[in-house]
Structure formats: C-alpha cells, structure tokens
Amino acid sequence: MQEVDENSLVEYGYRRVIITITAVLCALLEIVDTTIVNVALNDMRGSLGATLTDVAWVVTAYAIANVIIIPMTSWLAKQFGRRNYFAVSIIIFTVASFLCGNATNIWELVAFRFIQGLGGGALLVTAQTIITESYPAAKRGMAQAIYGMGIIVGPTLGPPLGGYLVDNFSWPYIFYINIPLGIIAVFLTIFYVKSPKYGEKLKANQVDWWGIILLATFIGSLQFVLEHGQQDDWFQDPIIVTLTVSAFFGFILFIWRQLVYKHPIVNLKALKDSNLRVGTIMTFILGFGLYGSTFIIPIYTQSILGWTATDAGLLLIPSSITTGIMMPIVGKLIERGISQKYLVALGFTIFFAYSFWMHLLITPDTSSEAMFWPLVTRGIGLGLLFVPITTLSLSTLKGKDIGDGAAFTGMMRQLGGSFGIAIITTMLSRLNQQHRVDLIPNISSIATNVQERIATYKQLFISKGFSPDEALSRAYALIDGSVNKQAAILSYMDIFLYLGVLFLICVPFVLLIKKGAGKVDASAMH
C-alpha cells in the first residue's frame, strides 16, 4: 500500500515544475530570514531602545523555535495532512513577518520572531519531503540539487539583501518582503501540493504530549546554551548551568519516551537505516562548516577591514553562485551512478583547501580580490557536500520514513550551525586573549622601534592640539589597539586552520562507509 502511495506522489511536466518552485521558494524564505536580520540588529536596537543583549534575542528566539519544530514536522504533517500543514505553516510565517515589521518594542519583536520560527522551521523540512516525493527515485539526486540551491544560497543572500533594505528603506522591510512571496506560496500549495494518505490520525489522548514537552525542553535549553554561552561566560552563569542540566536530562528522558510510547512524536526507528545514520552525522558537520564560515567572514571583514554590512554580504555571493552551478552537475553525477561517498570525501578535501587558503591570506588589509578564489573554492566544496549527503541520507527510505529522515537531517544541520557559531565565538574570544598575552612581551618600552613609534604618535596628537600628557596616553592607546588588532587577526587565522583540519579528519571516515550502504543506495536510485 505504501509503495503505491509513494509513487502516486510523483509528478510530471509543469505540475512538478510548479511544486519544485513552491518548495524552493518556501525553503529560501525560511533560510534568508535566519541571516537577513543580522545586518539590521543595530538599527532595531536604536529604534526600539534595546540593549545589545536584548536585540540578540531576535536571532535566538527564531533559532530556538526552528529547532524545536523541525523534529516534530513529519509527525504534524501526518496528523493534519501535508498540504494543510505546509499551507498553514506559510500563513503563520507570513502573518508573523507582518507582525515583526509592526513591533513597537523589542520583546514584541522577539515574541513574533519565535512564532515566525515555528512556521519557518516547518517550511524547511516539509519542502524537502515534498520535493523528494515529487521526483521518481532515479531522479532524487537532481531533486536534492534543486532544493540544495535554496538552502545554500539562502544564508548568503540574507546579509546583502538585508543591508540593501536597511540602507535604502528601514528595518521593518526585511520582514515585509516575505508577505507577497508568502501569499503566492500559499495559493500554489493549495492548488498543486498533494497529501499522502498515512492512515488514521491520533486522538488527543493518544498524542505524545510528554514527548513534545521533553523535546522542547531539551532542544530549547541546548539552543539557548549554544547561543548565549560565550557572552554569559559559560558555566560561571547559573542560568547556563541550569539549562545545560535540563538539556541533558531532557535528552535522556526524551529518547526513553520515544522508544517506549506507542505513538512517538519523533520516529527514532527510522535511524535503523544505516545511510540515514551516517547522513545525519555528516549533515551536522556540513551545518558546522556552512554556518560557521558564513558567520566568521562578515565579522572579519567588518571588524578588521572596516567594511559595511552590504559589502561584507556581497563578498559571499560568488561562493553561492558557484554552489548553485555545482548543484545540478553533482545531481547528474549521482544519477550516473558515481558513489556519494567519493563526492563527499572530495567535498571535504576541497573545503579543507579553502580553509587553509583563508588561513594563509588573512591580514589587516586583505582585499576582496584576494578572497575571491578561495570563496569560489568554498562554493565548489559545498556543492559537492550538500547533494550527496542529502541523497545518501534519504535515498533508501520509503513512504512516511522520508519525512522522518528529512526532519533528522534538517535538525542536525541547524544544530551543527548552532554548535559551529557557539564554538567559533568562544574560540575567537579565548584565542584573542591568548595571542594578546603572547604579543605584549614583544612591545618592550626600551626597544628603539617602539620608542620611535610612540614618539611619532605623540607628536601627531600634539600637532592636533592635545597636551603632551594627553598625547602620550593616546599614543599608548593606539599601540594597544594595534596589538588587539594583531591578536584578532591571529585568532581568525587559527579558526580557519582548525575548521580545515576538522574537514580533513572527516575524509577517511567518509571513505570507510560500508560498501553495503552504497549497494542498497544504488538499487534505490534505479
């Protein structure tokens, strides 16, 4: 029965084109909204009278809602019907976007961002399931390539688009832009998307309410700890300690509940599929690299090179275009039977090359031209990683398990990104302190070159009308600033090197994937 069901969802001709456009549009809306706010936080802070810590919640609330809803998406789609659930998610996302643009204070905005995240997280996974099921098994590589273009291009489109809207209009327009696109997507979903029939719905008393509560506790606490750990000084802060404990026990109890309850909210049995197990781990590492590198480049260009938010965002566009070009090529290679594990190993190796290249390139005045080819290399690496990892994860799943598999990979990609950003911010801070400590002994007050530089700075400030004492203290401040800048540059170099090494370590593990997994996979592709 399930097999017939699955094949009945395959579409052909213009219907498949429209469904694909709808699903990619929705995935793109969700992903762009994850990064578009980053460049507008300063303006929001000014117009809503919020502190930097308060305004960070605009990003955190969305991320927490996202990772809570993603694992539940497959179950909710079965409960309410995929088309209905997808359409309602788009409506929630679109209405919340309107409310975000009209928020009158920071906590209203945070609340509406949380609601927007609940709608958005659902879009991502459901869009992936809809695309996977609309294509016959042999063309699933191409289906994932098309979906992947939205996923990879989205995080990069966010900052330049956000920068343009903030510079030329005002920050509410980063939310208003979703409204017309959301309305179009709702109509296309209602008219074209089909719902698979998955048997009876659960009654209210059969719903795994405890599972929902434990999932929200575990994921919500973990996401908060990752987002706020560094700025709140990790385990010196009682809230971080409490939430770490609640994430740990929430996770243990959630797993136990899912294994013993008759109607679990998350189908852990889908992880019996060896391809899906390997795929979820690789998706986590992909999220780490994708979001980590998207996060670090704008910070480096803005804080060290002094670029505007728009320029920093535009720098990443060649990388995205390259990935977009790579996606269908990789999709074709998979259709022709080239093993996913070799493509993934090559992708990880190329990502190492990009990271090592950036490690060698970073200076206080690196030009955008110098970063062009490394970023194109990053685009090739991501193109080789995304499609094979996703098809490897989902290709041997059938029927309702596809939705569960998409939920696992979606959640792991988001969590990988959160872990990546949290670890990178912590390491930047720690490495910065370490490099500063190492550099200061080199600035000896008896060294001739140091004395000359201080004297030059002092004369410069005296010529601008400062008293000799004030000029001297400003000269010392300038020397201190240059030490801080040098320490920051050394920290960025280290981060790129460590990221590269992480990807290189993955290569032998990818190549060790059992031949059996490849065979099952290939048979499912035909």
C-alpha positions as MATLAB code, in Angstrom:
seq = 'MQEVDENSLVEYGYRRVIITITAVLCALLEIVDTTIVNVALNDMRGSLGATLTDVAWVVTAYAIANVIIIPMTSWLAKQFGRRNYFAVSIIIFTVASFLCGNATNIWELVAFRFIQGLGGGALLVTAQTIITESYPAAKRGMAQAIYGMGIIVGPTLGPPLGGYLVDNFSWPYIFYINIPLGIIAVFLTIFYVKSPKYGEKLKANQVDWWGIILLATFIGSLQFVLEHGQQDDWFQDPIIVTLTVSAFFGFILFIWRQLVYKHPIVNLKALKDSNLRVGTIMTFILGFGLYGSTFIIPIYTQSILGWTATDAGLLLIPSSITTGIMMPIVGKLIERGISQKYLVALGFTIFFAYSFWMHLLITPDTSSEAMFWPLVTRGIGLGLLFVPITTLSLSTLKGKDIGDGAAFTGMMRQLGGSFGIAIITTMLSRLNQQHRVDLIPNISSIATNVQERIATYKQLFISKGFSPDEALSRAYALIDGSVNKQAAILSYMDIFLYLGVLFLICVPFVLLIKKGAGKVDASAMH';
ca = [
       0.000    0.000    0.000;
       2.802    2.354    0.966;
       4.675    1.737   -2.305;
       1.598    2.700   -4.368;
       1.155    5.748   -2.166;
       4.714    6.849   -2.706;
       4.567    6.511   -6.478;
       1.226    8.319   -6.601;
       3.020   11.429   -5.290;
       5.476   11.529   -8.211;
       4.631   14.447  -10.521;
       5.495   15.122  -14.155;
       5.589   18.084  -16.514;
       4.505   21.576  -15.435;
       2.995   20.350  -12.123;
       6.408   19.133  -10.962;
       7.998   22.448  -12.017;
       5.412   24.449  -10.041;
       5.708   22.214   -6.945;
       9.522   22.493   -7.101;
       9.380   26.312   -7.396;
       6.913   26.497   -4.465;
       9.024   24.266   -2.223;
      12.324   26.038   -3.050;
      10.668   29.460   -2.573;
       9.479   28.436    0.909;
      12.848   26.946    1.893;
      14.544   30.123    0.644;
      12.155   32.365    2.636;
      12.972   30.436    5.810;
      16.747   30.363    5.330;
      17.073   34.005    4.216;
      15.202   35.055    7.348;
      17.767   33.281    9.523;
      20.570   35.632    8.371;
      18.806   38.732    6.993;
      18.269   40.203   10.485;
      21.999   40.097   11.358;
      22.753   43.310    9.469;
      19.666   45.105   10.864;
      20.275   44.460   14.587;
      21.940   47.839   15.098;
      19.006   49.754   13.562;
      16.496   47.676   15.572;
      18.422   48.434   18.739;
      18.278   52.159   18.018;
      14.615   52.406   17.021;
      13.295   50.042   19.736;
      15.591   51.332   22.507;
      17.085   47.904   23.272;
      20.470   46.778   24.596;
      22.815   44.578   22.543;
      21.945   41.555   24.745;
      18.200   42.192   24.251;
      18.469   42.525   20.484;
      20.457   39.252   20.241;
      17.189   37.552   21.259;
      15.738   38.461   17.828;
      18.147   35.868   16.367;
      17.990   33.420   19.303;
      14.149   33.216   19.513;
      13.896   32.338   15.808;
      16.636   29.686   16.059;
      15.108   28.064   19.159;
      11.627   27.879   17.561;
      13.216   26.415   14.418;
      14.998   23.550   16.130;
      12.001   22.722   18.358;
       9.564   22.419   15.430;
      11.861   20.665   12.901;
      11.863   17.192   14.566;
       8.051   17.373   15.048;
       7.358   18.356   11.435;
       6.962   14.869    9.989;
       4.528   13.893   12.776;
       2.481   17.111   12.396;
       2.276   16.601    8.612;
       0.814   13.109    9.200;
      -1.668   14.472   11.747;
      -3.061   17.337    9.667;
      -2.208   16.259    6.112;
       0.933   17.501    4.405;
      -0.700   20.109    2.173;
      -2.756   21.630    5.018;
       0.211   21.688    7.380;
       2.506   23.252    4.743;
      -0.075   25.909    3.822;
      -0.775   26.782    7.494;
       2.991   27.000    8.171;
       3.389   29.504    5.311;
       0.429   31.527    6.652;
       1.921   31.551   10.208;
       5.297   32.600    8.793;
       3.782   35.361    6.616;
       1.470   36.796    9.324;
       4.334   36.705   11.864;
       6.537   38.575    9.328;
       3.913   41.343    9.145;
       3.708   41.478   12.976;
       7.542   41.602   13.273;
       7.628   44.644   10.985;
       4.996   46.369   13.153;
       6.531   45.510   16.560;
       6.633   48.531   18.882;
       9.183   47.213   21.393;
      11.962   44.627   21.485;
      10.041   41.916   23.399;
       7.080   42.115   20.996;
       9.561   41.609   18.156;
      11.183   38.640   19.963;
       7.753   37.007   20.556;
       6.741   37.455   16.881;
      10.156   36.119   15.745;
       9.540   32.980   17.834;
       6.148   32.471   16.108;
       7.795   33.143   12.733;
      10.420   30.488   13.587;
       7.685   27.903   14.354;
       6.207   28.482   10.880;
       9.629   28.680    9.202;
      11.155   25.506   10.647;
       8.213   23.553    9.260;
       8.769   25.015    5.780;
      12.313   23.764    5.525;
      11.736   20.066    6.197;
       8.307   19.813    4.544;
       9.689   21.468    1.394;
      12.474   18.859    1.279;
       9.997   15.979    1.704;
       7.649   17.382   -0.981;
      10.498   17.736   -3.494;
      11.905   14.262   -2.721;
       8.487   12.612   -3.209;
       7.615   14.566   -6.367;
      10.549   13.020   -8.241;
      10.961    9.330   -9.121;
      13.740    7.546   -7.167;
      16.185    7.692  -10.100;
      15.977   11.496  -10.212;
      16.263   12.138   -6.469;
      19.862   13.364   -6.812;
      18.632   16.148   -9.094;
      15.694   16.855   -6.744;
      18.091   17.369   -3.818;
      20.318   19.544   -6.014;
      17.409   21.880   -6.768;
      16.370   22.005   -3.102;
      20.007   22.470   -2.048;
      20.353   25.595   -4.195;
      17.809   27.282   -1.925;
      19.455   26.015    1.262;
      22.992   27.053    0.331;
      22.210   30.342   -1.442;
      19.806   31.465    1.325;
      22.293   32.193    4.145;
      24.432   34.200    1.701;
      21.551   36.172    0.172;
      20.387   37.318    3.616;
      23.134   39.848    4.563;
      23.384   41.781    1.223;
      19.573   41.847    0.829;
      19.162   42.916    4.464;
      21.914   45.540    4.082;
      20.252   46.986    0.955;
      16.783   47.165    2.567;
      18.131   48.724    5.792;
      20.318   51.265    3.951;
      17.609   52.320    1.464;
      14.340   51.828    3.425;
      14.161   50.771    7.095;
      14.491   47.537    9.087;
      10.752   46.513    9.031;
      11.098   45.970    5.257;
      13.302   42.901    5.852;
      10.091   41.305    7.207;
       7.584   42.926    4.794;
       9.426   41.428    1.795;
       8.139   37.986    2.915;
       4.460   38.947    2.652;
       3.849   38.907   -1.169;
       6.041   35.804   -1.571;
       4.197   34.047    1.273;
       0.778   34.794   -0.283;
       1.883   33.387   -3.678;
       3.312   30.259   -1.974;
       0.040   29.616   -0.062;
      -2.030   29.617   -3.275;
       0.447   27.415   -5.162;
       0.489   24.940   -2.229;
      -3.317   24.710   -2.029;
      -3.685   24.109   -5.780;
      -0.687   21.857   -6.531;
       0.702   20.027   -3.481;
      -0.743   16.565   -2.755;
      -1.043   14.940    0.673;
      -0.064   11.277    1.082;
      -2.549    9.114    2.978;
      -0.978    7.794    6.170;
      -3.903    6.076    7.850;
      -5.817    7.327   10.859;
      -4.974   10.452   12.825;
      -4.304   10.207   16.528;
      -6.953   11.243   19.050;
      -5.985   13.991   21.528;
      -5.423   11.456   24.329;
      -3.006    9.428   22.127;
      -0.815   12.424   21.322;
       2.625   12.229   22.912;
       2.312   15.443   24.964;
       5.179   14.432   27.253;
       7.334   13.820   24.192;
       6.552   17.348   22.925;
       7.378   18.905   26.347;
      10.644   16.931   26.691;
      11.693   17.744   23.111;
      11.025   21.470   23.627;
      12.944   21.377   26.955;
      15.942   19.542   25.514;
      16.265   21.421   22.207;
      15.251   24.850   23.595;
      17.741   24.610   26.501;
      20.564   23.360   24.256;
      19.992   26.110   21.688;
      19.952   28.801   24.415;
      23.204   27.480   25.925;
      24.886   27.482   22.491;
      23.657   30.982   21.583;
      24.350   32.684   24.917;
      27.159   30.598   26.453;
      30.068   32.790   25.380;
      28.541   36.181   26.241;
      27.297   34.883   29.629;
      30.704   33.350   30.495;
      29.579   29.727   30.114;
      29.431   27.724   33.366;
      30.127   30.750   35.577;
      26.497   31.724   34.881;
      23.783   29.884   36.919;
      21.216   30.087   34.064;
      23.642   28.387   31.637;
      24.394   25.655   34.229;
      20.660   25.070   34.893;
      19.809   24.889   31.184;
      22.754   22.552   30.460;
      21.439   20.150   33.126;
      17.859   20.458   31.758;
      19.127   19.832   28.179;
      20.990   16.684   29.345;
      18.097   15.171   31.327;
      15.549   16.368   28.730;
      17.520   14.478   26.051;
      17.774   11.223   28.078;
      14.065   11.274   29.039;
      13.007   12.224   25.503;
      14.893    9.256   23.959;
      13.415    6.895   26.578;
       9.887    8.246   25.987;
      10.161    7.867   22.182;
      11.308    4.258   22.498;
       8.537    3.142   24.910;
       5.499    5.189   23.750;
       3.154    3.636   21.197;
       2.693    6.826   19.126;
       6.035    8.697   19.399;
       6.347   12.309   18.202;
       9.733   11.527   16.564;
      10.214    8.185   14.833;
      13.668    7.115   16.100;
      13.218    3.745   14.336;
      13.972    5.496   11.032;
      17.585    5.737   12.300;
      17.884    1.945   11.848;
      18.625    2.866    8.225;
      22.448    2.922    8.104;
      22.524    5.546    5.320;
      20.369    7.897    7.397;
      22.598    7.415   10.474;
      25.752    8.287    8.520;
      23.899   11.104    6.746;
      22.758   12.803    9.969;
      26.352   12.921   11.313;
      27.680   14.327    8.024;
      24.807   16.841    7.879;
      25.828   18.069   11.349;
      29.413   18.657   10.121;
      28.081   20.333    6.951;
      25.953   22.703    9.103;
      29.028   23.415   11.236;
      31.074   24.406    8.165;
      28.308   26.179    6.238;
      27.014   28.403    9.047;
      30.411   28.701   10.761;
      32.155   30.062    7.653;
      29.150   32.253    6.729;
      29.327   33.701   10.266;
      33.086   34.322   10.503;
      33.724   36.068    7.153;
      31.353   39.064    7.718;
      32.771   39.527   11.261;
      36.358   39.563    9.967;
      35.612   41.941    7.066;
      33.574   44.354    9.226;
      35.637   44.376   12.436;
      39.172   44.125   10.952;
      38.849   45.520    7.410;
      36.144   48.102    8.304;
      33.708   47.116    5.516;
      29.994   47.962    5.513;
      27.401   45.234    6.147;
      26.329   45.323    2.472;
      29.913   44.907    1.206;
      30.535   42.047    3.653;
      27.358   40.319    2.425;
      28.206   40.850   -1.269;
      31.603   39.178   -0.780;
      29.883   35.803   -0.249;
      27.823   35.953   -3.457;
      30.462   34.387   -5.823;
      30.648   31.425   -3.433;
      26.851   30.983   -3.567;
      26.707   31.284   -7.353;
      29.445   28.627   -7.638;
      27.488   26.304   -5.325;
      24.330   26.943   -7.363;
      26.181   25.963  -10.572;
      27.688   22.876   -8.886;
      24.354   21.511   -7.560;
      22.805   20.251  -10.860;
      26.235   18.967  -12.043;
      26.577   16.894   -8.848;
      22.936   15.773   -9.185;
      23.760   14.447  -12.690;
      26.906   12.668  -11.443;
      24.840   10.840   -8.800;
      22.231    9.874  -11.415;
      25.074    8.370  -13.466;
      25.972    6.121  -10.532;
      29.033    7.867   -9.057;
      29.204    6.887   -5.370;
      28.116    9.602   -2.956;
      30.935    8.816   -0.536;
      33.629    9.738   -3.101;
      31.884   13.040   -3.870;
      31.562   13.814   -0.132;
      35.252   12.936    0.504;
      36.243   15.256   -2.373;
      33.941   17.978   -0.971;
      35.524   17.751    2.498;
      39.036   17.858    0.945;
      38.162   20.970   -1.118;
      36.643   22.618    1.978;
      39.959   21.950    3.772;
      41.814   23.618    0.859;
      39.532   26.693    1.141;
      40.037   26.963    4.927;
      43.814   26.571    4.671;
      43.939   29.166    1.844;
      41.997   31.646    4.012;
      44.349   30.878    6.930;
      47.315   31.952    4.728;
      45.514   35.001    3.283;
      44.237   36.844    6.358;
      45.983   40.171    7.074;
      44.867   43.604    8.385;
      44.263   44.711    4.768;
      43.326   41.648    2.680;
      41.443   42.774   -0.449;
      38.148   41.390   -1.759;
      40.036   40.297   -4.928;
      42.380   38.134   -2.832;
      39.391   36.385   -1.209;
      37.511   35.785   -4.497;
      39.106   32.449   -5.498;
      39.164   30.906   -2.002;
      35.428   31.689   -1.711;
      34.760   30.151   -5.142;
      36.633   27.068   -3.849;
      34.310   27.087   -0.798;
      31.346   27.122   -3.198;
      32.669   24.056   -5.073;
      33.210   22.211   -1.764;
      29.700   22.966   -0.510;
      28.193   21.898   -3.843;
      29.989   18.559   -3.597;
      28.845   18.063    0.003;
      25.184   19.047    0.127;
      23.582   16.931   -2.601;
      25.459   13.651   -1.937;
      24.952   13.879    1.838;
      21.216   14.554    1.449;
      20.608   11.864   -1.182;
      22.713    9.383    0.807;
      20.566   10.135    3.884;
      17.159    9.826    2.199;
      17.668    7.549   -0.806;
      16.951    4.199    0.903;
      13.918    5.489    2.836;
      10.358    4.868    1.650;
       6.943    6.416    2.256;
       6.491    8.151    5.608;
      10.123    7.484    6.602;
      11.259   10.099    4.050;
       9.619   12.826    6.153;
      11.243   11.471    9.327;
      14.640   11.330    7.613;
      14.292   14.905    6.313;
      13.405   16.015    9.866;
      16.551   14.388   11.315;
      18.858   15.893    8.681;
      17.150   19.320    8.968;
      17.544   19.365   12.744;
      21.164   18.204   12.602;
      22.069   20.881   10.031;
      20.590   23.621   12.258;
      22.225   22.195   15.402;
      25.539   21.850   13.542;
      25.276   25.547   12.644;
      24.483   26.496   16.272;
      27.387   24.402   17.599;
      29.670   25.883   14.924;
      28.803   29.505   15.758;
      28.983   28.876   19.544;
      32.367   27.120   19.328;
      33.800   29.714   16.908;
      32.716   32.674   19.109;
      34.167   31.006   22.224;
      37.429   30.139   20.474;
      37.771   33.644   18.979;
      37.444   35.138   22.455;
      39.867   32.674   24.118;
      42.431   32.766   21.275;
      42.284   36.569   21.261;
      43.225   36.714   24.952;
      45.991   34.148   24.445;
      47.527   35.944   21.433;
      47.373   39.274   23.260;
      49.279   37.764   26.215;
      51.853   36.329   23.772;
      52.277   39.609   21.843;
      52.669   42.058   24.739;
      56.204   40.903   25.754;
      57.348   41.885   22.212;
      56.486   45.524   22.938;
      59.351   46.465   25.190;
      59.451   50.127   26.276;
      63.254   50.099   25.840;
      63.094   48.832   22.224;
      64.126   51.619   19.802;
      61.391   50.951   17.212;
      58.676   51.014   19.917;
      60.018   54.308   21.356;
      60.137   55.831   17.866;
      56.553   54.818   17.114;
      55.286   56.220   20.445;
      57.202   59.484   19.809;
      55.689   59.755   16.286;
      52.137   59.187   17.583;
      52.730   61.651   20.441;
      53.899   64.383   18.028;
      50.889   63.699   15.785;
      48.453   64.285   18.687;
      50.384   67.377   19.938;
      50.118   68.858   16.426;
      46.321   68.353   16.653;
      46.212   70.478   19.832;
      46.433   67.881   22.638;
      48.590   68.474   25.737;
      51.839   66.394   25.938;
      50.384   64.112   28.687;
      47.133   63.551   26.786;
      49.062   62.987   23.533;
      51.234   60.353   25.247;
      48.231   58.445   26.676;
      46.568   58.497   23.219;
      49.803   57.195   21.648;
      49.773   54.270   24.120;
      46.091   53.627   23.311;
      46.971   53.429   19.592;
      49.762   50.918   20.292;
      47.315   48.909   22.442;
      44.735   48.996   19.618;
      47.245   47.665   17.090;
      48.167   44.806   19.496;
      44.448   43.939   19.829;
      44.012   44.005   16.053;
      47.052   41.760   15.533;
      45.748   39.327   18.193;
      42.339   39.253   16.441;
      43.945   38.515   13.050;
      45.985   35.640   14.532;
      42.745   34.287   16.089;
      40.910   34.336   12.721;
      43.887   32.547   11.114;
      43.701   29.847   13.800;
      39.927   29.402   13.375;
      40.277   28.843    9.618;
      43.083   26.351   10.205;
      41.047   24.381   12.797;
      37.947   24.378   10.557;
      40.063   22.988    7.725;
      41.570   20.271    9.923;
      38.055   19.257   11.109;
      37.002   18.674    7.474;
      40.201   16.854    6.604;
      39.719   14.453    9.568;
      36.260   13.567    8.148;
      37.682   12.265    4.828;
      38.901    8.802    5.986;
      35.654    8.253    7.957;
      33.570    9.017    4.850;
      35.645    6.577    2.788;
      35.060    3.877    5.430;
      31.275    3.895    4.797;
      30.327    0.253    4.124;
      30.078   -0.930    0.547;
      26.728   -2.403    1.536;
      25.286    1.042    2.142;
      26.405    2.062   -1.337;
      24.758   -1.011   -2.914;
      21.418   -0.514   -1.201;
      21.647    3.093   -2.157;
      22.303    2.389   -5.810;
      19.399   -0.024   -6.041;
      17.088    2.580   -4.579;
      18.249    5.115   -7.139;
      17.128    2.982  -10.136;
];
